[in-house]
Amino acid sequence: MCSKGDAASVCPGGSCRVIEVPQLEDCLQPVVNIVPLQLLAYHLTVLRGFNVDQPRNLAKSVTTQ
């Protein structure tokens, strides 16, 4: 993941895939970065054949009293 226009310096030969996001102030950059990363995680999970609506061990981690 890199800012728009920096892909050539991150991957000079063009042999890898890069997600480009707009470059913003440092305090706003995480907000812009999280959306493509969440979409990447979702699509990788679907490609691996897992059900994204029923994660494993969820009951153990969100049990409240």
Residue pairs with C-beta under 8 A, 6 or more apart in sequence:
1 18
1 19
1 20
1 21
1 33
1 36
1 37
2 9
2 10
2 18
2 19
2 20
2 21
3 20
3 21
3 22
3 23
4 20
4 21
4 22
4 23
5 20
5 23
6 20
7 18
7 20
10 16
10 18
11 17
11 18
19 36
19 37
19 40
21 29
21 32
21 33
21 36
22 32
23 29
24 32
42 52
45 52
46 52
